[in-house]
């Protein structure tokens, strides 16, 4: 029961930690500019994630994550089934031990006694088979752990620790947010969210930063990500630095502001919710807003706005502001145990890391369940060798009746 409970809880907790992304995002220290984000990233040598996410996302493809969790679940469920059969078998043996000899004679036993007799005869083989399945699942899980499947932490990949724009951790979080909160009818698309755990499924999203750090406006987040997902070659958003305050580029109220190529869509789709965030007291900002919104509304039916219409120039392209001096990530895998895919490249310094959330908990379960399985196997064999079965159950003498 304990093993099954641990397996079920681990499966739900780990899978729940892998899937889904909260709307809220807090960081320590608070990230208010691109410079702050860059400095904190290079100091940690890892992507700056939200405290609500928990951290420790596995750097491996979806099938590998599912394999580790599924074998944990198979082992736990097999344990539970074996428990039911073992209790039934023990009850059957006990009933037969207390039966009078007269009821054991042919034709005098009830249907219940007949069924219990079948359990006594076939039940041991069923429990042995279940025990074998349990050990096989543990053996496969141990093999995956020894092969270091899903060992790496995605936030510590080379691209993330060097503050590159293709950080797989941010791509994953932006992809998850889009398919969780930005779908039609605000209904999460779980099937598409799972594709975020593959390199191909999330590559269209920006890895420059987490969308939740740009603004608290949910509509603006979704419009930025919608534009980002359709233009994989361009990073659609970034935080502005403090020196931009007071200029036409600083369009937000407060101490944090972002720049995006999707302002035209934000203007037309999020007018009611985003207006309180825009600094209309600045005449240049107010004029820019009216210019972008008016042009965007004229083309809202075709949705073919672009450089030809002057909207991006009115929105000040990111290329004019983006920090170009990025540390180059290695072009090959630095850790022998990590997948040989660019999204999962690590520097050699990261090869001794503790490991991802999935890897750590899978290892813990494998050790715990393995020890319990070995202990119960030894106890079971000891009971089998030392116990003396009743004569009716095992009688070495041959029948002499005519």
N, C-alpha and C positions, 0 to 999 in steps of 0.2 A: 504494500500500500504506500509506503514511504517513497519507494523508487518511482512508482507511477505518479504520485503527487508532485515529486520534484521534477519529473520529466514534463508533466503537463504545465506546471507553473513556468518552468524555464522556456518551454516552447512559446507559450503565450506572451511572456515578458520579453523574450528576445525578439520574437517576430513582431510584437507590438512596438518595440524600440526601433526596429528596422523600418517598418512601414509608417506612413503618416508623418506629418510635419505640423507643428503648432503655428498659429498666426503670430503669436507674440514672440519677441526676440529681445533679450537683454544680454549685454556683454559687460565684462569687467576687465579694464575700464570701459566707459561708454565710448563707442566709436562715433565721432561727429564729423570726420573728414577723411579724405583719401590718405593724407599723410599719417593720420592716427592709425588707420587700418594697416598701412604699409609698415609702420614702425612696430606695431604690436605683432604683426605676422612674422617679421624678421627676427624679433626678440624671442617669440615662442618657437620659431621654426616649424610652424604649423598654421593651418587656416584658422582664422578667428571665427569660431562657431557660436551659436546662440546657447545660452545656459539651458533653455527649455528642451534642447535636442538631446542632451545627455552625452553626446559624443561617442567616439569609438565605432564609427561606421566601417564595415569590413571592406577592404580593397580587393574585391573579387566579383566575378559575374554572378548573376542571379541563380543559375543552376547549382553553383557551389554552395551558396548560402542555404538554399532549399535542401540540398543533400544532407548537410550537417544537422539541420533542424529536424528533418524528416526521420533520420536514423535515431535521434534522441526520442522522438515520439513513438517510433516503432518499438524501441526497447521498453519504453514505459508502458505502452498498451499491452505488449506481450507479458510483461510482469503482472499486470492486472488480471489478464486472462488466466495466467498460470496460477495465480492466487485463488481464483474461483474454482478451478479444477482441483487444486490441492486440498482446499477445504471440503469440497464434495467428496473427494477420495478418502479423506480422513474420516468423514462422517460415515461413509459406506463401510469402511473397515470396522469402525466402532459398532455399528449396528450388527454386523455379522459376528463380532466377538461376543456380544451379549445374547445372541439368539439361542434358544433351546435346540438340542440336536434333532428333536422330532420335526421342527419346521424346516430343517435342511433336507429332508427326504423328498424325493421326486414327487411332484404333484400336490404337495402340502404347502408350498410357499405361495405368498401373495404376489401380485404383479409388481408391487413396490420392491419386494425382496429380489425378484428377478432382475429388475432394473439396477438395483444396487449391486447385484452380483456382476452384471455386465460392467459397471463402473469399476469394480474391484479388479476385474480381469483385464480391461482395456485401458483404464485410466492411467496407470503408471507410464504407458508408452506415450500417451498424449502429453503428460507433464514433461517427460524427457524431450519430446519434440519441441515443446514451447521453450524449454530451457536452452535447447540448442539454438533456436531462433533468436532468443535473447542474447546469447553469447556471440552469435554471428553479427548481429546489429552493433554490438559493442566493438567487435573486432574491426568492422568496416569503419566505424567512427574513429577508432584509434588510428587506423591507417590514414584517414583524412587529416587527423591532427599531426601525425608524424610527417605527412607530406606538406605540412604548413598551409593547408587550404584556408583561405580567408584570415590569415594571420595578421596582415598589415592593417593599419589604421589609415583610412582614406584621407583624413585631414593632414597626414604627415607625408604625403607623396611629394616628390621633388618639385612638381609644378606649384603645389600649394605652399610649401615652405619657402620657395623663392619668390613668392608674390607674382606669379605669372598669371596671364589672363585665361589660361585653360585649366585651372584648378578643378579637378574632378569632384571634389567635395562640394564646392559651390554650384557646379553644374547639376549635381544630384539634388541638392536642396531646392534650387530654382525649378528644376523639372518636377519634383514632388509637389511643390507649392502650386504650380500651374495646373497640374492634373487633379489636385485635391480641391482647390478653391476657385478656380477660374473656368470651370466647365459650364456648359449651358444648363441653366436651372440651378446652378451652384451644387450640383450633385457630383461627388467625387467619382472619378473614373479609375477604379482600382486596377483594372487591366492595364491601362496605359501607365499608371504610376509604377507598376512592376517593371516596365521597360526602362525606367530611370536607373535601375540597378545593372544596366548593361552599358558598355562603352558607346555603342551605336545609338541607343535609345535616348541618351542625354546630350549628345554632342552638339545639338542645335542650340543649346542654352549657354549663356555666358558663364564663364568661370571666374570672372573678375571679382565678384563679391556676392553676398547673399542679398536677394531682393528685399528682405525684411529690414535691412539696415538703411534702405534709402528713405522710406516714408512709411507712416502708419496708415495711410489711405489705401484701403484694400482694392478699390477700383483702379487706382493708379498703378498699383503693383501688377494687377492682372493685365492691364493694357500694355505695360512695359514688357512683360513676359510674352504676351501674345505677339508683339512686334519682334521680340528677340528670337522666338521659336521659328519665325518665318525667314529670319536673316542670320544664318549661323556664322557668317563671316564677319559680323560686326558686333561689338559689345554695345548694347543699347543703353547702358546706364552706368553711372558712377557717382560717388560723393564728391562734392566740391570742397576745396581747401579754404581755410579762413581768409586768405588774401583776396578771395573773390567777393567778400562781403562788401555791400555798398555799390557794386557794379551791376550792370544790366544782366549779367549772367547769374546773379544770386536772386532767384525769383521766389524764394520761400520766406515765410516768417519764421523767426526763431534762429537757433544756433546751428541747425543742420539743414543742408540743402543738397539737392541732387541735380544732375544733368542727364537728359535722356533724349534720344532721337524720336521718342514716341509721344512728345508733348502734344502733337496735333490730335492724336487719338484720345489722349487724356482730356483735352479741351472739349471734344465733342461727346465723349462717352461718360465723363465723370464731372461734368460741370457743377452739379449741385454739391457734391461732396468735396471737391478739390479746391473750390474757390476760397474757402476760409484759410487754406494753406498758402495761397499766393499773396505776395506783397504788392497789393495794388496801390499802396501809398507811394511807391516808386513810379514816377511817370514813365520811365523807360520800360519798366516791366509791364505796366498797364498797356502801353502802346504795342509792345511785343505780343501780349496776350490777345489783343483785339486783332492783330494782323494774322497770327497763326490760326485763331479760331475762325475768323471770317473765311480764310482760304480753305480751311479744312471742311467747313460746313458746305461750301460750294461743291466739294468733291466727295462728300460723304456717301453718296449713292454708289459711286464707282470704286471708291477706296483705292485710287491709283495715284495718290499724292506722292511726291518725291522731289528730287533735286530740280526737276524741270519746272516745278511750280514755286520754287523758292522757299519751301517750308523748312527744309533742313537748314538752309542758310539762316532763316529767321530763328531757328532753334539752336544755332551755333553748334556745328558738328562736334562730336566728341574728339575727333582727331585733333582739334585745335587746343584741347585742354588735357588730353590724356598723357599721363606720365609714360614716357617711352623708354626710360632707363630701367629695364627689368633684368634681374639676374637670370641667366640662361639655365634652364633645367638640363640635366644630363640626357644624352641621346641614347642611352642604353640602360638596362636594368642593373642597379647596383647591388641587389640582394638576390641570391640564388633561389630563395624560397618563394619569391613574389612572382605573380603572373607576368609574362613577357608581352605586356601591352602598354603602350605609351601612357595611358591614364594611370597606371599603377607603378610607374618607375619610382624607385627610391634612391636616395644617395646612400653611400656605404655607411654613413654615420647612423642611419635609421634601421640597420639590419638587426640590432639587438633590442628593438622596441618590445614593450610588454605585450602588445597585440590588440586586436579589435574586440569589441563587445561580444560578438558571436564566437570568436575563437576562445576567449577566456572562459566563457560560461560553458562552452562545449567541452573544454578540457576538464573543468571542474566536475561536470556531470559524468564524464567518462571515467575519471578516477574514482569518484564516489560509487557509481553504479558497478564498476568493475570489482571494487573491493567487496561490496555487498554480495555480488554474484559468486565470487570465489569463496567467501565465507559460507554462504548457504549451500554451495556445492559440496564443500568439505563436510559440513554438518549433515547433510542429506545422505552422503555416502557412509558416514560413520554410523548413523541410525540404521541404515540398511544392513550393514555388516554385523552390528552388535545385537539387533533385535531377533527374537525367536518367533516365527509365525505360528499361528494356531494349527493344530493337526488337520483341521478341515480345509485349511488353505494350502498347506504343503505337506502331503503325506507320502513319504518315500516308499511305503509298502505297496506291493501290488495287490489288486483285488483278487480274492479267492472264492467269492460267492458264486454259486451256480444258478 
